[in-house]
């Protein structure tokens, strides 16, 4: 339950925010399971476009309330594309309230890193940080020197954006989450560099799951993999390493226009020790917010400013050009061009435990 005390209720923008929050809350209630303190964990991932950036005029204040309202319906959520400037993330945390906590990475350096961070936000009433945290570095290649016979170590190319790994506990369950924002590369389904990143990451996490000393043997990969469709080699690279995606998510695209399977939640867990309930989905907030209607486009015309009416080249936009600016660009920089993906996990294993102990 987010807090609205800083919302300017009497202003036209405040009244609009209230109206849209009501619609959003109704949709969330209809589509997302109810949070139960002892029985379920609602786990999600969301690439929030340029979260902390200022493109297309930056986010309106109302957008932070909508983002917080969505996040609050989950217990633990991985965020990608958090920018160097943490003001947007901190604003959402203020709205979520004091029982929410977060962990985030340093900025990934270099052009391919795009000055991005990843983050985990979690409701501390149910989710506890387990103590394990780190940014993953791929191990060097081991080779034998042909002359000396000694082992030599050769560095390998790291992932463009460093994956973030953390251990968490909830109820009877412990698990390790690794969130990623895989390199996009070329605009083709099976970009070789993208496949290589996913292969290297999935193998590394799968190996960690098999280690006797692993903090948890329940491994979850989630985030933006930039997968076009599940028939691609990019998707195969996840499953070949032994990870499984929930059946309910396998036919659900996660981008705003619903034609790509960019985002994934994949599990490699101990049978009988970690269970999903079968409920999972993708939440399309554009059904309630910044809708693809002439009425909403007109409502935000003033907020979009001169760029809505005129392109950077100085040419006036026609109706089609204005609609494209609103639908494809401006509103996706208010919310995102990705939709939140979620899955429900069972965290109460009391009955199984008692059954095992019965002589």
C-alpha atoms as a printed R data frame, in Angstrom:
    type eleno elety resid chain resno      x       y       z
1   ATOM     1    CA   UNK     A     1  0.000   0.000   0.000
2   ATOM     2    CA   UNK     A     2  1.838   3.130  -1.210
3   ATOM     3    CA   UNK     A     3  1.519   6.451   0.593
4   ATOM     4    CA   UNK     A     4 -0.150   9.434  -1.055
5   ATOM     5    CA   UNK     A     5  0.463  12.201   1.505
6   ATOM     6    CA   UNK     A     6  2.579  14.275  -0.925
7   ATOM     7    CA   UNK     A     7  0.002  14.083  -3.722
8   ATOM     8    CA   UNK     A     8 -1.524  17.500  -4.467
9   ATOM     9    CA   UNK     A     9 -5.126  16.359  -4.319
10  ATOM    10    CA   UNK     A    10 -6.787  19.657  -5.218
11  ATOM    11    CA   UNK     A    11 -4.861  20.336  -8.433
12  ATOM    12    CA   UNK     A    12 -6.156  19.164 -11.843
13  ATOM    13    CA   UNK     A    13 -3.120  16.881 -12.100
14  ATOM    14    CA   UNK     A    14 -3.835  15.496  -8.635
15  ATOM    15    CA   UNK     A    15 -7.438  14.751  -9.519
16  ATOM    16    CA   UNK     A    16 -6.314  13.041 -12.723
17  ATOM    17    CA   UNK     A    17 -3.797  10.975 -10.761
18  ATOM    18    CA   UNK     A    18 -6.455   9.860  -8.292
19  ATOM    19    CA   UNK     A    19 -8.793   8.809 -11.090
20  ATOM    20    CA   UNK     A    20 -6.122   6.810 -12.862
21  ATOM    21    CA   UNK     A    21 -4.859   5.252  -9.638
22  ATOM    22    CA   UNK     A    22 -8.361   3.972  -9.008
23  ATOM    23    CA   UNK     A    23 -8.480   2.392 -12.466
24  ATOM    24    CA   UNK     A    24 -4.999   0.923 -12.034
25  ATOM    25    CA   UNK     A    25 -5.826  -0.534  -8.615
26  ATOM    26    CA   UNK     A    26 -8.969  -2.168 -10.017
27  ATOM    27    CA   UNK     A    27 -6.963  -3.766 -12.829
28  ATOM    28    CA   UNK     A    28 -4.218  -4.925 -10.457
29  ATOM    29    CA   UNK     A    29 -6.751  -6.521  -8.128
30  ATOM    30    CA   UNK     A    30 -8.360  -8.343 -11.035
31  ATOM    31    CA   UNK     A    31 -5.097  -9.668 -12.504
32  ATOM    32    CA   UNK     A    32 -2.564 -10.142  -9.688
33  ATOM    33    CA   UNK     A    33 -3.027 -12.639  -6.826
34  ATOM    34    CA   UNK     A    34 -3.502 -11.262  -3.325
35  ATOM    35    CA   UNK     A    35 -0.335 -11.044  -1.225
36  ATOM    36    CA   UNK     A    36 -0.486 -13.547   1.629
37  ATOM    37    CA   UNK     A    37  1.988 -13.110   4.467
38  ATOM    38    CA   UNK     A    38  2.705 -16.816   5.074
39  ATOM    39    CA   UNK     A    39  1.726 -18.724   1.941
40  ATOM    40    CA   UNK     A    40  2.834 -16.959  -1.239
41  ATOM    41    CA   UNK     A    41  5.616 -14.833  -2.682
42  ATOM    42    CA   UNK     A    42  4.882 -12.600  -5.658
43  ATOM    43    CA   UNK     A    43  8.115 -12.283  -7.609
44  ATOM    44    CA   UNK     A    44  8.435  -9.894 -10.553
45  ATOM    45    CA   UNK     A    45 10.865  -8.345 -13.025
46  ATOM    46    CA   UNK     A    46 10.486  -5.046 -14.850
47  ATOM    47    CA   UNK     A    47 12.706  -3.088 -17.202
48  ATOM    48    CA   UNK     A    48 11.577   0.494 -16.487
49  ATOM    49    CA   UNK     A    49 12.697   2.514 -19.457
50  ATOM    50    CA   UNK     A    50 15.394   5.097 -18.686
51  ATOM    51    CA   UNK     A    51 14.499   5.026 -14.990
52  ATOM    52    CA   UNK     A    52 16.197   8.195 -13.846
53  ATOM    53    CA   UNK     A    53 16.690   9.709 -17.286
54  ATOM    54    CA   UNK     A    54 15.212  12.886 -18.737
55  ATOM    55    CA   UNK     A    55 14.384  11.944 -22.318
56  ATOM    56    CA   UNK     A    56 11.090  13.205 -23.723
57  ATOM    57    CA   UNK     A    57 10.825  15.730 -20.928
58  ATOM    58    CA   UNK     A    58 11.309  13.287 -18.059
59  ATOM    59    CA   UNK     A    59  8.572  11.654 -16.008
60  ATOM    60    CA   UNK     A    60  5.574  13.482 -14.649
61  ATOM    61    CA   UNK     A    61  5.118  13.293 -10.876
62  ATOM    62    CA   UNK     A    62  2.010  11.161 -11.356
63  ATOM    63    CA   UNK     A    63  4.008   8.454 -13.141
64  ATOM    64    CA   UNK     A    64  5.991   7.739  -9.963
65  ATOM    65    CA   UNK     A    65  2.724   7.013  -8.135
66  ATOM    66    CA   UNK     A    66  1.644   4.588 -10.873
67  ATOM    67    CA   UNK     A    67  5.034   2.813 -10.862
68  ATOM    68    CA   UNK     A    68  4.971   2.551  -7.053
69  ATOM    69    CA   UNK     A    69  1.398   1.229  -7.116
70  ATOM    70    CA   UNK     A    70  2.426  -1.565  -9.476
71  ATOM    71    CA   UNK     A    71  5.575  -2.464  -7.546
72  ATOM    72    CA   UNK     A    72  3.629  -2.552  -4.266
73  ATOM    73    CA   UNK     A    73  1.490  -5.430  -5.540
74  ATOM    74    CA   UNK     A    74  4.559  -7.680  -5.495
75  ATOM    75    CA   UNK     A    75  6.836  -8.813  -2.667
76  ATOM    76    CA   UNK     A    76 10.120  -8.740  -4.517
77  ATOM    77    CA   UNK     A    77 10.895  -7.171  -7.869
78  ATOM    78    CA   UNK     A    78 14.020  -6.915 -10.004
79  ATOM    79    CA   UNK     A    79 14.417  -3.662 -11.920
80  ATOM    80    CA   UNK     A    80 16.564  -3.079 -14.967
81  ATOM    81    CA   UNK     A    81 17.609   0.152 -16.690
82  ATOM    82    CA   UNK     A    82 17.950   2.119 -13.471
83  ATOM    83    CA   UNK     A    83 20.097   5.078 -14.449
84  ATOM    84    CA   UNK     A    84 23.129   6.667 -12.831
85  ATOM    85    CA   UNK     A    85 20.857   9.327 -11.320
86  ATOM    86    CA   UNK     A    86 19.001   7.573  -8.480
87  ATOM    87    CA   UNK     A    87 16.371  10.298  -7.984
88  ATOM    88    CA   UNK     A    88 13.623   8.314  -9.739
89  ATOM    89    CA   UNK     A    89 14.320   5.172  -7.718
90  ATOM    90    CA   UNK     A    90 14.454   7.149  -4.488
91  ATOM    91    CA   UNK     A    91 11.170   8.904  -5.301
92  ATOM    92    CA   UNK     A    92  9.418   5.566  -5.773
93  ATOM    93    CA   UNK     A    93 10.911   4.281  -2.517
94  ATOM    94    CA   UNK     A    94  9.472   7.323  -0.691
95  ATOM    95    CA   UNK     A    95  6.010   6.534  -2.044
96  ATOM    96    CA   UNK     A    96  6.316   2.821  -1.191
97  ATOM    97    CA   UNK     A    97  7.070   3.606   2.447
98  ATOM    98    CA   UNK     A    98  9.484   2.574   5.164
99  ATOM    99    CA   UNK     A    99  8.805  -1.171   5.123
100 ATOM   100    CA   UNK     A   100 10.247  -1.395   1.613
101 ATOM   101    CA   UNK     A   101 13.976  -1.780   1.124
102 ATOM   102    CA   UNK     A   102 16.255  -1.963  -1.888
103 ATOM   103    CA   UNK     A   103 19.661  -3.031  -3.123
104 ATOM   104    CA   UNK     A   104 21.251  -1.787  -6.310
105 ATOM   105    CA   UNK     A   105 24.494  -2.057  -8.226
106 ATOM   106    CA   UNK     A   106 27.047   0.545  -9.088
107 ATOM   107    CA   UNK     A   107 26.852   1.984 -12.593
108 ATOM   108    CA   UNK     A   108 28.182  -0.294 -15.334
109 ATOM   109    CA   UNK     A   109 30.969   1.605 -17.088
110 ATOM   110    CA   UNK     A   110 31.634   1.718 -20.833
111 ATOM   111    CA   UNK     A   111 29.511   2.415 -23.873
112 ATOM   112    CA   UNK     A   112 27.774  -0.968 -23.832
113 ATOM   113    CA   UNK     A   113 27.052  -0.598 -20.100
114 ATOM   114    CA   UNK     A   114 24.986   2.488 -20.952
115 ATOM   115    CA   UNK     A   115 25.463   3.947 -17.444
116 ATOM   116    CA   UNK     A   116 22.887   1.509 -16.078
117 ATOM   117    CA   UNK     A   117 22.262  -0.166 -12.744
118 ATOM   118    CA   UNK     A   118 20.037  -3.063 -11.740
119 ATOM   119    CA   UNK     A   119 18.142  -3.229  -8.454
120 ATOM   120    CA   UNK     A   120 16.056  -5.435  -6.174
121 ATOM   121    CA   UNK     A   121 13.150  -3.890  -4.258
122 ATOM   122    CA   UNK     A   122 11.496  -5.957  -1.551
123 ATOM   123    CA   UNK     A   123  8.808  -5.779   1.111
124 ATOM   124    CA   UNK     A   124 10.661  -6.398   4.372
125 ATOM   125    CA   UNK     A   125  7.505  -7.625   6.092
126 ATOM   126    CA   UNK     A   126  7.872 -10.854   4.122
127 ATOM   127    CA   UNK     A   127 11.238 -10.916   2.355
128 ATOM   128    CA   UNK     A   128 14.592 -10.962   4.155
129 ATOM   129    CA   UNK     A   129 17.986 -10.310   2.591
130 ATOM   130    CA   UNK     A   130 20.031 -13.471   3.134
131 ATOM   131    CA   UNK     A   131 23.483 -11.857   3.255
132 ATOM   132    CA   UNK     A   132 24.694 -12.944  -0.190
133 ATOM   133    CA   UNK     A   133 25.234 -10.155  -2.726
134 ATOM   134    CA   UNK     A   134 27.574  -9.625  -5.643
135 ATOM   135    CA   UNK     A   135 28.049  -8.592  -9.231
136 ATOM   136    CA   UNK     A   136 28.980 -11.603 -11.346
137 ATOM   137    CA   UNK     A   137 32.325 -11.841 -13.101
138 ATOM   138    CA   UNK     A   138 32.895 -14.666 -15.576
139 ATOM   139    CA   UNK     A   139 35.879 -16.873 -14.660
140 ATOM   140    CA   UNK     A   140 38.985 -16.920 -16.879
141 ATOM   141    CA   UNK     A   141 39.651 -19.710 -19.323
142 ATOM   142    CA   UNK     A   142 42.119 -22.342 -18.138
143 ATOM   143    CA   UNK     A   143 44.622 -23.604 -20.697
144 ATOM   144    CA   UNK     A   144 47.800 -25.662 -20.606
145 ATOM   145    CA   UNK     A   145 50.937 -23.943 -21.811
146 ATOM   146    CA   UNK     A   146 52.265 -26.264 -24.563
147 ATOM   147    CA   UNK     A   147 55.891 -25.636 -23.607
148 ATOM   148    CA   UNK     A   148 55.884 -25.568 -19.798
149 ATOM   149    CA   UNK     A   149 52.775 -27.648 -19.205
150 ATOM   150    CA   UNK     A   150 51.657 -25.143 -16.606
151 ATOM   151    CA   UNK     A   151 48.097 -23.937 -16.369
152 ATOM   152    CA   UNK     A   152 47.604 -20.442 -17.695
153 ATOM   153    CA   UNK     A   153 44.522 -18.285 -17.237
154 ATOM   154    CA   UNK     A   154 43.155 -16.128 -20.001
155 ATOM   155    CA   UNK     A   155 40.603 -13.390 -19.253
156 ATOM   156    CA   UNK     A   156 37.267 -13.608 -21.058
157 ATOM   157    CA   UNK     A   157 34.970 -10.901 -22.305
158 ATOM   158    CA   UNK     A   158 32.563  -9.938 -19.535
159 ATOM   159    CA   UNK     A   159 28.850  -9.251 -19.974
160 ATOM   160    CA   UNK     A   160 28.141  -5.725 -21.168
161 ATOM   161    CA   UNK     A   161 26.014  -5.037 -18.080
162 ATOM   162    CA   UNK     A   162 27.231  -6.839 -14.976
163 ATOM   163    CA   UNK     A   163 24.590  -9.262 -13.590
164 ATOM   164    CA   UNK     A   164 23.481  -8.711  -9.985
165 ATOM   165    CA   UNK     A   165 23.113 -11.703  -7.653
166 ATOM   166    CA   UNK     A   166 21.477 -11.650  -4.216
167 ATOM   167    CA   UNK     A   167 20.220 -14.266  -1.760
168 ATOM   168    CA   UNK     A   168 16.802 -13.896  -0.123
169 ATOM   169    CA   UNK     A   169 14.575 -15.756   2.326
170 ATOM   170    CA   UNK     A   170 10.781 -15.812   2.522
171 ATOM   171    CA   UNK     A   171  8.805 -18.216   4.665
172 ATOM   172    CA   UNK     A   172 10.252 -21.722   4.295
173 ATOM   173    CA   UNK     A   173 12.078 -20.785   1.130
174 ATOM   174    CA   UNK     A   174 15.532 -19.478   0.342
175 ATOM   175    CA   UNK     A   175 16.687 -18.635  -3.157
176 ATOM   176    CA   UNK     A   176 19.297 -16.765  -5.134
177 ATOM   177    CA   UNK     A   177 18.153 -14.213  -7.688
178 ATOM   178    CA   UNK     A   178 20.318 -13.089 -10.572
179 ATOM   179    CA   UNK     A   179 18.966 -10.175 -12.568
180 ATOM   180    CA   UNK     A   180 20.327  -9.258 -15.972
181 ATOM   181    CA   UNK     A   181 20.011  -6.832 -18.836
182 ATOM   182    CA   UNK     A   182 21.521  -8.787 -21.697
183 ATOM   183    CA   UNK     A   183 23.239  -7.015 -24.587
184 ATOM   184    CA   UNK     A   184 20.853  -6.185 -27.431
185 ATOM   185    CA   UNK     A   185 23.498  -5.965 -30.174
186 ATOM   186    CA   UNK     A   186 22.150  -6.148 -33.708
187 ATOM   187    CA   UNK     A   187 18.392  -6.045 -34.306
188 ATOM   188    CA   UNK     A   188 18.192  -9.743 -35.229
189 ATOM   189    CA   UNK     A   189 16.679 -12.635 -33.328
190 ATOM   190    CA   UNK     A   190 19.898 -14.587 -32.836
191 ATOM   191    CA   UNK     A   191 22.631 -12.029 -32.449
192 ATOM   192    CA   UNK     A   192 25.796 -14.099 -31.694
193 ATOM   193    CA   UNK     A   193 27.025 -11.818 -28.906
194 ATOM   194    CA   UNK     A   194 23.619 -11.927 -27.221
195 ATOM   195    CA   UNK     A   195 23.539 -15.721 -27.398
196 ATOM   196    CA   UNK     A   196 27.083 -15.895 -25.965
197 ATOM   197    CA   UNK     A   197 26.167 -13.670 -23.006
198 ATOM   198    CA   UNK     A   198 23.126 -15.775 -22.139
199 ATOM   199    CA   UNK     A   199 25.059 -19.047 -22.540
200 ATOM   200    CA   UNK     A   200 27.921 -17.900 -20.338
201 ATOM   201    CA   UNK     A   201 25.601 -16.555 -17.663
202 ATOM   202    CA   UNK     A   202 23.244 -19.566 -17.599
203 ATOM   203    CA   UNK     A   203 26.153 -22.032 -17.399
204 ATOM   204    CA   UNK     A   204 27.782 -20.085 -14.584
205 ATOM   205    CA   UNK     A   205 24.609 -19.929 -12.484
206 ATOM   206    CA   UNK     A   206 23.810 -23.580 -13.192
207 ATOM   207    CA   UNK     A   207 27.291 -24.534 -11.969
208 ATOM   208    CA   UNK     A   208 26.766 -22.502  -8.810
209 ATOM   209    CA   UNK     A   209 23.511 -24.378  -8.158
210 ATOM   210    CA   UNK     A   210 25.433 -27.664  -8.214
211 ATOM   211    CA   UNK     A   211 28.086 -26.570  -5.727
212 ATOM   212    CA   UNK     A   212 27.827 -28.164  -2.279
213 ATOM   213    CA   UNK     A   213 28.743 -24.866  -0.659
214 ATOM   214    CA   UNK     A   214 26.149 -22.825  -2.556
215 ATOM   215    CA   UNK     A   215 24.262 -20.421  -0.282
216 ATOM   216    CA   UNK     A   216 21.078 -21.757  -1.887
217 ATOM   217    CA   UNK     A   217 20.473 -24.464  -4.452
218 ATOM   218    CA   UNK     A   218 17.387 -22.638  -5.719
219 ATOM   219    CA   UNK     A   219 18.577 -20.409  -8.548
220 ATOM   220    CA   UNK     A   220 16.382 -17.933 -10.394
221 ATOM   221    CA   UNK     A   221 17.408 -15.986 -13.488
222 ATOM   222    CA   UNK     A   222 15.224 -12.997 -14.325
223 ATOM   223    CA   UNK     A   223 15.361  -9.772 -16.242
224 ATOM   224    CA   UNK     A   224 15.633  -8.461 -19.776
225 ATOM   225    CA   UNK     A   225 17.246 -11.099 -22.003
226 ATOM   226    CA   UNK     A   226 16.278  -9.360 -25.273
227 ATOM   227    CA   UNK     A   227 14.795 -12.613 -26.564
228 ATOM   228    CA   UNK     A   228 12.628 -12.132 -29.646
229 ATOM   229    CA   UNK     A   229 10.691 -15.414 -29.405
230 ATOM   230    CA   UNK     A   230 10.983 -18.689 -27.545
231 ATOM   231    CA   UNK     A   231 11.996 -20.617 -30.693
232 ATOM   232    CA   UNK     A   232 15.232 -18.594 -30.881
233 ATOM   233    CA   UNK     A   233 18.682 -19.791 -29.844
234 ATOM   234    CA   UNK     A   234 18.698 -17.046 -27.215
235 ATOM   235    CA   UNK     A   235 15.855 -18.784 -25.378
236 ATOM   236    CA   UNK     A   236 17.413 -22.196 -25.962
237 ATOM   237    CA   UNK     A   237 20.585 -20.989 -24.233
238 ATOM   238    CA   UNK     A   238 18.605 -20.663 -20.988
239 ATOM   239    CA   UNK     A   239 16.838 -24.021 -21.158
240 ATOM   240    CA   UNK     A   240 19.948 -25.897 -22.304
241 ATOM   241    CA   UNK     A   241 21.593 -24.964 -18.998
242 ATOM   242    CA   UNK     A   242 18.737 -26.669 -17.145
243 ATOM   243    CA   UNK     A   243 16.557 -23.661 -16.391
244 ATOM   244    CA   UNK     A   244 12.781 -23.908 -16.725
245 ATOM   245    CA   UNK     A   245 10.356 -21.077 -17.441
246 ATOM   246    CA   UNK     A   246  6.792 -21.247 -16.052
247 ATOM   247    CA   UNK     A   247  4.356 -22.625 -18.590
248 ATOM   248    CA   UNK     A   248  2.022 -19.668 -18.008
249 ATOM   249    CA   UNK     A   249  4.727 -17.264 -19.248
250 ATOM   250    CA   UNK     A   250  5.876 -19.131 -22.326
251 ATOM   251    CA   UNK     A   251  3.282 -17.609 -24.649
252 ATOM   252    CA   UNK     A   252  3.280 -14.091 -23.166
253 ATOM   253    CA   UNK     A   253  5.308 -11.352 -24.878
254 ATOM   254    CA   UNK     A   254  6.567  -8.713 -22.483
255 ATOM   255    CA   UNK     A   255  7.183  -5.593 -24.554
256 ATOM   256    CA   UNK     A   256  4.562  -2.851 -24.757
257 ATOM   257    CA   UNK     A   257  3.470  -3.711 -28.300
258 ATOM   258    CA   UNK     A   258  3.390  -7.421 -27.404
259 ATOM   259    CA   UNK     A   259  5.479  -8.939 -30.157
260 ATOM   260    CA   UNK     A   260  8.714  -9.820 -28.332
261 ATOM   261    CA   UNK     A   261  9.647 -12.108 -25.406
262 ATOM   262    CA   UNK     A   262 12.387  -9.876 -24.068
263 ATOM   263    CA   UNK     A   263 11.818 -10.552 -20.373
264 ATOM   264    CA   UNK     A   264 12.048 -13.926 -18.680
265 ATOM   265    CA   UNK     A   265 11.872 -15.587 -15.272
266 ATOM   266    CA   UNK     A   266 13.674 -18.960 -15.281
267 ATOM   267    CA   UNK     A   267 14.158 -21.482 -12.473
268 ATOM   268    CA   UNK     A   268 16.736 -24.134 -11.621
269 ATOM   269    CA   UNK     A   269 15.590 -25.348  -8.207
270 ATOM   270    CA   UNK     A   270 15.479 -28.368  -5.908
271 ATOM   271    CA   UNK     A   271 12.426 -30.557  -6.644
272 ATOM   272    CA   UNK     A   272 10.025 -30.529  -3.719
273 ATOM   273    CA   UNK     A   273 11.919 -27.704  -1.988
274 ATOM   274    CA   UNK     A   274 10.881 -24.809  -4.200
275 ATOM   275    CA   UNK     A   275  7.503 -24.623  -5.927
276 ATOM   276    CA   UNK     A   276  5.574 -22.188  -8.043
277 ATOM   277    CA   UNK     A   277  1.787 -22.194  -7.845
278 ATOM   278    CA   UNK     A   278  1.202 -22.163 -11.609
279 ATOM   279    CA   UNK     A   279  0.041 -18.560 -11.538
280 ATOM   280    CA   UNK     A   280  2.121 -16.121 -13.575
281 ATOM   281    CA   UNK     A   281  1.576 -13.322 -16.027
282 ATOM   282    CA   UNK     A   282  2.498 -10.045 -17.656
283 ATOM   283    CA   UNK     A   283  0.750  -6.875 -16.504
284 ATOM   284    CA   UNK     A   284 -0.294  -4.398 -19.207
285 ATOM   285    CA   UNK     A   285 -0.617  -1.085 -17.367
286 ATOM   286    CA   UNK     A   286 -1.511   0.729 -20.600
287 ATOM   287    CA   UNK     A   287 -5.035  -0.642 -20.210
288 ATOM   288    CA   UNK     A   288 -5.475   1.819 -17.325
289 ATOM   289    CA   UNK     A   289 -2.787   4.475 -17.822
290 ATOM   290    CA   UNK     A   290 -1.711   6.619 -20.763
291 ATOM   291    CA   UNK     A   291 -4.131   4.669 -22.898
292 ATOM   292    CA   UNK     A   292 -3.972   4.480 -26.673
293 ATOM   293    CA   UNK     A   293 -6.990   6.732 -27.105
294 ATOM   294    CA   UNK     A   294 -7.571  10.158 -28.563
295 ATOM   295    CA   UNK     A   295 -8.920  11.289 -25.195
296 ATOM   296    CA   UNK     A   296 -5.742  10.416 -23.294
297 ATOM   297    CA   UNK     A   297 -3.529  11.823 -26.043
298 ATOM   298    CA   UNK     A   298 -5.428  15.109 -25.819
299 ATOM   299    CA   UNK     A   299 -5.310  15.029 -22.017
300 ATOM   300    CA   UNK     A   300 -1.509  15.011 -22.054
301 ATOM   301    CA   UNK     A   301 -0.923  17.323 -25.026
302 ATOM   302    CA   UNK     A   302  0.145  20.196 -22.790
303 ATOM   303    CA   UNK     A   303  2.428  17.973 -20.714
304 ATOM   304    CA   UNK     A   304  4.148  16.702 -23.868
305 ATOM   305    CA   UNK     A   305  5.066  20.278 -24.771
306 ATOM   306    CA   UNK     A   306  6.243  21.733 -28.109
307 ATOM   307    CA   UNK     A   307  7.918  18.480 -29.213
308 ATOM   308    CA   UNK     A   308  4.469  16.908 -29.545
309 ATOM   309    CA   UNK     A   309  3.526  19.519 -32.137
310 ATOM   310    CA   UNK     A   310  6.816  19.976 -33.915
311 ATOM   311    CA   UNK     A   311  9.755  17.666 -34.646
312 ATOM   312    CA   UNK     A   312 13.364  18.585 -33.956
313 ATOM   313    CA   UNK     A   313 13.764  19.425 -37.641
314 ATOM   314    CA   UNK     A   314 11.151  22.155 -37.268
315 ATOM   315    CA   UNK     A   315  8.488  20.333 -39.265
316 ATOM   316    CA   UNK     A   316  4.966  20.422 -37.853
317 ATOM   317    CA   UNK     A   317  3.603  16.994 -36.961
318 ATOM   318    CA   UNK     A   318  0.384  15.836 -38.582
319 ATOM   319    CA   UNK     A   319 -2.184  13.818 -36.598
320 ATOM   320    CA   UNK     A   320 -0.380  10.550 -37.352
321 ATOM   321    CA   UNK     A   321  2.958  12.009 -36.299
322 ATOM   322    CA   UNK     A   322  1.529  13.331 -33.045
323 ATOM   323    CA   UNK     A   323 -0.130   9.989 -32.300
324 ATOM   324    CA   UNK     A   324  3.173   8.169 -32.893
325 ATOM   325    CA   UNK     A   325  5.020  10.601 -30.637
326 ATOM   326    CA   UNK     A   326  2.506  10.019 -27.840
327 ATOM   327    CA   UNK     A   327  1.963   6.281 -28.199
328 ATOM   328    CA   UNK     A   328  5.395   4.972 -29.172
329 ATOM   329    CA   UNK     A   329  7.687   7.364 -27.379
330 ATOM   330    CA   UNK     A   330  6.351   9.814 -24.790
331 ATOM   331    CA   UNK     A   331  4.111   7.446 -22.824
332 ATOM   332    CA   UNK     A   332  6.753   4.677 -22.806
333 ATOM   333    CA   UNK     A   333  9.192   7.137 -21.211
334 ATOM   334    CA   UNK     A   334  6.529   7.853 -18.584
335 ATOM   335    CA   UNK     A   335  6.029   4.180 -17.737
336 ATOM   336    CA   UNK     A   336  8.079   1.798 -19.890
337 ATOM   337    CA   UNK     A   337  8.273  -0.025 -23.200
338 ATOM   338    CA   UNK     A   338  8.427  -3.251 -21.155
339 ATOM   339    CA   UNK     A   339  5.612  -4.752 -19.098
340 ATOM   340    CA   UNK     A   340  6.161  -6.216 -15.617
341 ATOM   341    CA   UNK     A   341  6.401 -10.009 -15.611
342 ATOM   342    CA   UNK     A   342  5.491 -11.935 -12.456
343 ATOM   343    CA   UNK     A   343  5.168 -15.394 -10.955
344 ATOM   344    CA   UNK     A   344  3.658 -16.678  -7.718
345 ATOM   345    CA   UNK     A   345  5.844 -18.891  -5.510
346 ATOM   346    CA   UNK     A   346  4.692 -21.109  -2.627
347 ATOM   347    CA   UNK     A   347  6.645 -20.314   0.552
348 ATOM   348    CA   UNK     A   348  4.728 -22.465   3.065
349 ATOM   349    CA   UNK     A   349  5.996 -26.053   3.041
350 ATOM   350    CA   UNK     A   350  4.649 -26.981   6.476
351 ATOM   351    CA   UNK     A   351  2.492 -29.876   5.275
352 ATOM   352    CA   UNK     A   352  5.335 -31.438   3.267
353 ATOM   353    CA   UNK     A   353  7.698 -31.086   6.213
354 ATOM   354    CA   UNK     A   354  5.308 -32.730   8.666
355 ATOM   355    CA   UNK     A   355  4.591 -35.520   6.205
356 ATOM   356    CA   UNK     A   356  8.316 -36.245   5.875
357 ATOM   357    CA   UNK     A   357  8.717 -36.395   9.659
358 ATOM   358    CA   UNK     A   358  5.803 -38.719  10.213
359 ATOM   359    CA   UNK     A   359  7.108 -42.159  11.228
